[in-house]
C-alpha cells in the first residue's frame, strides 16, 4: 500500500504532534510535547491552518506540511504560507517530502490561490534541493525583513 496523505483534523493531532515537536527541535527549540499538541489543536480547531499528514502503512505517521492562509493585495487572491514541512528521519529519501509538497500545490490550485511561499535556513541544502526539484523558485526580486516582538 502506498503512502497516504490526508488533510488533518483535530482528531489527528496526536499523530502529528510528535512530528511537530521533532520539527521544532530541528530548528533549535526545546522539546515540548504537550505544547506542540496544544498548539496544533488550537490551529486546527480554529481553522487557522491546514495540515496534511503523510502516513506509511508500515511506519505510521511519517511527515506533515502546515499551511497558513494569507492574501496577496496586488493580485487580490489568497496566498498560502508553507510554514512547516517535516519528514521523520526514518522516512527520508522515500519521496514523502515531495508528495507533501505536491499535495500543498494541489491544495493551492483547489483554493484558487495565487500560490505558496516558504522560507528556510540558508544552510538547509537538502530542503532547498527538494523545493527546486518540485518547481519552487528562489526569490531574487525582494528582500525579506523580520521584526520579532517577543
N, C-alpha and C positions, 0 to 999 in steps of 0.2 A: 504494500500500500504506500502510495507516495505521500510526500509532505502535504499537510493540510494547513491552510491559512484561513482563520476565521476572524470576523470582526468581534472584538471582545465586548463583553457586557460586565456589569458589576459581579455577576456570578463567576467570572473568570479571574477575578483579582488574585485569588490565592495561587493560581498557576503562574500569573505574570509577576507578582511581587518579588519572588526570589531572583528572577532575571533582572528586574528593575534595580534591585539592590546591588547586584553584581555590576550592572552598568554604571551605577553611581560610584562604586569603588574603583572602576576603571578610570573615572575622572577624578580620582583622589579624594572622594568624600568618604567619611567613615561609614561603616556598615550600620544600617538602621532598619531591620526587617519590618518592625511594626510601623515605623514612619513611612516606609516605602508602600506598605499595604494601604495605609490610611490615605496617603497622597493619591494613589491610583484610584482608590474607591471614590474619593471626592471628585476627581476629574471625570470619571465615568458616570457617576450618579448625577452630576450636574450637567452632563453633556458638554463639558469644557474641552474634551479632547476625543480623538478617535484612535483606538489602539487595535492593531492587527496582531494576532498571536499565531506563531508558527509552531505546529506540533508534528513530531515524528512518531510513527506508530510504535517504535521500539524505545525511543529515548524520552518521549513525552514532550513537554513544552521546551522548545529549543531557541526561540527568539521572538522578538517583538519589534514593532515600529509604532511610534506615537506621533500623531499629527495634531497641531493646534491650529484653529481657524484664525485667519487674518483676512485683510482685504487690500486690494490694490486700488488706490484712489484714481490713478491715471487711467487704468483700463476699466474701472468700475466693475471689477469682478472679484470673486473670492480668491484667496490665496491660501495655501496650506503650508505651515511651517513644519518641516520634518525635524522635530526636536530631538527625538531619541530613536536610535537603531542599535539593537544589541543581539548578538548571536552567542549562545553558550559556547565556551571553548571546545567542548566535546563534539559540537556540530559544525564547526567552522570548516571551510573549504568543501562544503557539500551543496552549495547553491542556496542556502537559507537566506542569506542577506540579499542576494539578487532577487529571490522570489518575493521577499518582503518589499523591496523597492519597486518591483513591477506591480505589486498589489496596490501600493500607495499611488503610483502613477495612474493605474486604472481608476482608483477612487477619485483622484483629481479630475479625471475626464468625466466620470459619472456625475460629479457635482458641478460640472461646467466651470471649473476653476481656471484661472489664468495659468496656474502651475504650482510648483512646490519650490521651497527654498530650504537650505540647510547650511549649517556651518560645522566645521570640525577642526580639531587641532591641526596646526600646520605640519606637525611631525607624524600624523596618523596616516602614514603612506598606504597601508592596506585598505583603509576605508576610501581614500582618495582614488585608488586604482579601481575599486568596485564602483564608485559613483561614476567615474569617467567611462567605464565599461558599459554602464547602463544608460549612457547618453547625457549625463549631467555635465554642465559646462561651468568651469571656474569663472567667477565674476571678475572681470578686469576693468569694468566701467565705473564701479562705485567702491568707495571705502566704507568699511563698517566701523561704527563707533559704538561704544558701550559706556553706560554710566550705571554703576551699581549703587544702590542706596541703602542696602542692608547687608 
